[in-house]
């Protein structure tokens, strides 16, 4: 459950407080690491992500539209280059050029890069799903406020007290209990 922002860390090792890097004991960690662009559950498949958009207010100066047009045409790659690990193109025509923005990308297979770039195809913002009613949306807020997902990830990855399966079962129990409290 990590963002693509860790792609350079998988190559060099995570930065230490004094500015150095840790030595990675796994040979070719980037080549042996996959990114799950989709997760499959009882409601189908989805990927996690957030689409950043640009809006122009009614009555805005013409320059505002010019900036948006620039960002979405000739400046698109320049905007992605601001953070190539986290800004993934949604314009298919830009994927090839995006995949050359960082020398770190050379450490990953074409398949991995395609998986990352293709994540947008199934992305859903689950908090705002139109089929959720007010109670379900409130429970999503409860999940976030109680930091249940970070707790589960910590219990799996850091503490070693849960497996992915037991974490999923625990999360299911927690969500069902919160839903019952709100009904």
NUSE-914049 format. One line per field, with one value per residue (C-alpha): residue in one letter; x, y, z; residue number from 0. Coordinates in steps of 0.001 Angstrom, whole numbers, plus 524288, in hexadecimal, padded with zeros to 5 digits. Each point is the difference from the previous one (the first is absolute). Layout:
<pts>
residu [A ...]
u [X ...]
v [Y ...]
w [Z ...]
num [NUM ...]
</pts>
This chain:
<pts>
residu [X X X X X X X X X X X X X X X X X X X X X X X X X X X X X X X X X X X X X X X X X X X X X X X X X X X X X X X X X X X X X X X X X X X X X X X X X X X X X X X X X X X X X X X X X X X X X X X X X X X X X X X X X X X X X X X X X X X X X X X X X X X X X X X X X X X X X X X X X X X X X X X X X X X X X X X X X X X X X X X X X X X X X X X X X X X X X X X X X X X X X X X]
u [80000 80A35 7FF74 80885 807FB 80848 8052D 80D03 80139 7FED1 80BDC 80890 7FAD0 7F7F1 806B5 805AE 7FEA5 80E1D 7FDCF 80596 7F933 7FE14 805E6 7F5AA 80268 7F72F 80645 7F87C 7F53C 7F95B 7FFD3 7FA53 7F5DB 7F29E 7F606 7F1F1 7F8A6 7F32D 7FA65 7F4C2 7F585 7F1C2 7FBCC 808E5 80D5C 80526 80CBC 80392 80323 7FC12 7FDD9 80484 7F811 80047 7F3CC 7FD41 7F648 7F57B 80496 80E69 809D2 803A3 80D9C 7FA29 7FB23 80D21 8070B 7F6F7 8016A 80ED3 80018 7F7BC 8077B 80E23 8029E 7FA16 80CE2 8064F 7F54B 801F7 80EAD 7FDD8 7FDD7 8015C 7FE50 7F306 7FA81 7FBC4 7FA66 7F1B4 80206 803FC 807AC 8093E 8033B 80C10 8062D 7FC69 806F9 80CC1 7FEE7 80857 80C0E 7FA58 7F563 80A84 8008E 7F1F0 7FA76 7F72E 7F532 80171 7FFDD 7F3E7 7F933 802AB 7FB9C 7F3E5 7FB68 7F795 7F769 7F9F0 801E1 7F464 7FF22 7F892 7FC11 7F7C9 7FA1C 7F26C 7F9E8 803F5 7F585 80283 80258 809E4 80729 80052 80609 80A84 802F0 800A0 80998 808C7 7FE9F 8037C 80B47 7FBD4 806E1 80D16 7FE95 7FDF0 80B96 8089E 7FBAA 80393 80C5F 8062A 7FAE7 7FE21 7F3FE 7F69F 80014 7F92B 7F4DC 7FE6C 8010E 7F52F 7F76F 802D6 7FCCC 7F35D 7FC13 8033D 7F857 7F434 7FFF7 800C3 7F51B 7F781 8026E 7FB66 7F3A7]
v [80000 809A4 80AAB 7FFC4 80A67 7F4CC 7FC41 806E0 7FA88 7F235 802E9 807CA 7FC66 808DA 80C5D 80065 80B9F 803FD 7FFF7 7F2B3 7F427 7F2AF 7F462 7F789 7F18E 7FB81 7FF2C 8074A 80451 80852 7F473 7F75D 809D6 80155 80AB1 7FBB8 80954 7F98B 7F963 7F68A 7FEBF 7FC53 80C87 7FDEF 80578 80D90 80715 80A7D 80D48 80DED 807C9 80E00 808DA 80E23 80839 80D32 80863 806FE 80DD4 7FC77 80753 7F9EB 7FD4E 7F5D4 7F823 801C3 7FA33 7F437 7FDE6 800AA 7F63C 7F66F 8012D 80425 8019E 7F2F7 7F8A9 80B79 7FF4B 7F14C 8022C 807BA 7F2ED 7F4D0 7F565 80558 80716 7F559 803FE 7FDFB 803A4 7F367 807D3 80472 7F2D0 7FD1C 80D44 7FF8C 7F2F3 806DE 80B4B 7F97E 7F77E 7F7B1 7FB43 7F88A 7F682 7FBB8 7F755 80538 7F7A6 80685 80D82 7FC72 7FAFA 80CC4 8083E 7F77E 80187 80B91 7F731 7F9D0 80AD3 80329 809A9 7F736 80AB7 80674 7F42B 803F6 7F358 80286 805BE 809E2 7F56C 7F8EB 80CAA 802E8 7F2A6 802EB 80C3F 7F7B3 7F6BE 80B56 806DE 7F3B0 7FD46 7F1DD 7FD9F 80596 7F7A5 7F3D4 80331 80271 7F33A 7F8B7 806DA 8054D 7F87D 7F2EC 7FD6D 7FE1D 7F999 806A4 7F661 80281 80E9C 7FF4E 7F84C 809B8 80B83 7F961 7FE21 80E1F 80569 7F763 80461 80E60 7FE37 7F959 80B47 809DC 7F8C7]
w [80000 7FBEA 7F606 7F3FD 8070A 80563 7F294 8022B 80DCA 7FAAB 7F783 80971 80D5C 80898 80445 80DA5 8090D 7FD66 7F15D 7FCB8 7FA72 8060F 7F928 7F9A1 802D7 7F4D4 7F2AC 7F567 8093B 7F584 7F6B4 80A9C 8046E 7FA23 80119 80140 7F76F 803B0 80BE0 7FE9D 80A58 8015E 7F912 7F44F 7FD19 8025B 8018A 809AA 7FADB 7FF0F 7F3B7 80105 7F74E 7FC11 7FFEA 7FA45 80739 7F893 7FD69 80127 7F7CE 7F2D7 8055D 8091E 7F476 7F946 80BCA 8006B 7F15F 80161 80B3A 7F839 7F330 7FE0C 80EA9 8040D 800DB 8072D 80A49 80172 8011D 80C8C 806E0 7F637 80A52 804A3 7F44D 7F6B6 7F2DB 7FD25 7F1C3 7F941 7F603 80ADF 80632 7F7C4 8027E 80E88 80157 7FC47 809AF 80A62 7FE88 80AFD 7F6C7 7F86D 80B78 7FDE3 7F57F 7F56C 805C9 80D50 7F9FD 7F814 80C50 806F7 7F487 7FE37 80E04 7FC60 7F7B4 80C18 809F9 808A4 80AF6 80928 80964 7F586 7F94B 7FB88 804C5 80E37 808AE 80ADE 80A34 7F79A 7FD1F 80E9C 8028C 7F5E8 807E2 80C51 7F973 7FC78 80D2A 8078B 7F6BA 7FE8B 7F31C 804AB 80C48 7F7DA 7F748 80BD4 80637 7F390 7FB97 80C68 80BA7 7F956 8085B 7F499 7F2D3 7F4A8 801EA 80E94 7FDA8 7F5D2 8096F 80AF6 7F739 7FBC9 80E4B 8034E 7F486 802AB 80E49 7FC39 7F61C 80A41 8097F 7F5ED 7FBC6]
num [0 1 2 3 4 5 6 7 8 9 10 11 12 13 14 15 16 17 18 19 20 21 22 23 24 25 26 27 28 29 30 31 32 33 34 35 36 37 38 39 40 41 42 43 44 45 46 47 48 49 50 51 52 53 54 55 56 57 58 59 60 61 62 63 64 65 66 67 68 69 70 71 72 73 74 75 76 77 78 79 80 81 82 83 84 85 86 87 88 89 90 91 92 93 94 95 96 97 98 99 100 101 102 103 104 105 106 107 108 109 110 111 112 113 114 115 116 117 118 119 120 121 122 123 124 125 126 127 128 129 130 131 132 133 134 135 136 137 138 139 140 141 142 143 144 145 146 147 148 149 150 151 152 153 154 155 156 157 158 159 160 161 162 163 164 165 166 167 168 169 170 171 172 173 174 175 176 177 178 179 180 181 182]
</pts>
